[in-house]
Amino acid sequence: MSLEVEGLTIEIQGRRVVDGVSFTVPDGARVGLIGESGSGKSLTALAVLGLLPDGASASGSIRWNGRELIGLSDRELARLRGDEIGIVFQEPRTALNPIRTVGRQIAESVRIHEKASKRDAAARAVAEASRVALPDPERIVSRYPHQLSGGQRQRVAIAMALACRPRLLIADEPTTALDVTIQADILRLLLTLVRDDGMSLVFITHDLAVLSQIATHGVVLEDGRVVEDAPVSTLLTAPSSPVTRGLLRDATATLWRPGPGAPGPVGGDPVGGAA
Ligand SMILES: Nc1ncnc2c1ncn2[C@@H]1O[C@H](COP(=O)(O)OP(=O)(O)OP(=O)(O)O)[C@@H](O)[C@H]1O
């Protein structure tokens, strides 16, 4: 199942904020959307999900598995999000309901996708919590979001996004709000889950070092336009645009803690040994 974005243009109140963006995510590929703040990364991802803010309009083409998504009804888009496309946002706190246990929230994601009984869904919630390596999954499911650490909350959000076993995961700066030491753990978890399931990934970041650890291909945006579209190894070693060269200078090579099987710093093997 591939994602093909062609000439995507997004206007908000007459202002063109995404301008003719095209890129492809082949089945099972891991593609990064990268650029400075305001370059149009999030809006591009939201357009794929049918979640553009009020007052925004999209034109061009977004094909998922050959099916045109622009113009689909809200109902069809909601079904697609529950069944085929998962999303993880930057701030897990906003993705989680503060007054529901995390187990119940994961169970609800299971039930959106499968017609499981409440009891089966509760059991699946424990399995899903274990899949994202939450400690003591049997007990953690009865906790509330505020009782978890930021990294644990993001693991819950990932469990919810993946409960429907999507074929495409869109992750919008999923590690940016976390402590640096936790960022690497969450990236490794995502990479492992995506690879194990053979999912396609669209990963949004402003950090080329982060991108190099999880994606094999990068689409560089500036002011709503694609300025470079290349394998990550090319972006790291022979960037062709000034924007990419700037991102390379800013890349936080120090993010990575050395250790057995740990991914290397910028310039190393793009996927490292992060499984
Ligand atoms: N709801 C909105 N109303 C008006 N303008 C918006 C809205 N959302 C985004 N924009 C504008 O659209 C442009 C692209 O925004 P977008 O959020 O896609 O950028 P981004 O690359 O994801 O940035 P960031 O890394 O800061 O999230 C920006 O100029 C932004 O100000």
The ligand as an ORCA input file, in Angstrom:
! r2SCAN-3c Opt
* xyz 0 1
  N      -4.691     26.809     11.905
  C      -3.908     27.635     11.205
  N      -4.342     28.872     10.845
  C      -3.557     29.719     10.139
  N      -2.323     29.419      9.727
  C      -1.822     28.209     10.039
  C      -2.585     27.247     10.801
  N      -1.834     26.133     10.955
  C      -0.653     26.387     10.346
  N      -0.650     27.629      9.782
  C       0.457     28.238      9.025
  O       0.835     27.359      7.979
  C       2.242     27.318      7.822
  C       2.727     25.882      7.908
  O       2.425     25.366      9.205
  P       2.822     23.891      9.673
  O       2.265     23.735     11.051
  O       2.424     22.900      8.664
  O       4.398     23.998      9.734
  P       5.440     22.974     10.372
  O       6.528     22.838      9.386
  O       4.748     21.739     10.793
  O       5.952     23.793     11.621
  P       6.199     23.319     13.135
  O       7.460     22.524     13.106
  O       6.347     24.616     13.870
  O       4.983     22.542     13.551
  C       2.802     28.227      8.897
  O       3.102     29.461      8.325
  C       1.690     28.358      9.899
  O       1.748     29.600     10.533
*
